[in-house]
Amino acid sequence: MKTITLKTEEEFFEYLNNLSKSLGKPKSQIIREAVIEYGEKIKREKIHQKMEKLAKQLRKDKSYLKEIKEFEMLSEDTIE
């Protein structure tokens, strides 16, 4: 494992220390988990933003409805 040095305010250090004691986890594990969770949150937000952008585009262009209906008809034909 690699080592990272973190400078922090006393208040944050005490918060992390108390959290570590209450959870029974090392401070480094809490920080690792928090960073990973934050990274996943950022990924979800980017996906959400892309979905919203696509939804706006789809609201403007209704031609996709015809394609969906055609696809559904094809899907029904292959299922039977």
Beta strands, then each sheet from edge to edge (+ up, - down):
end
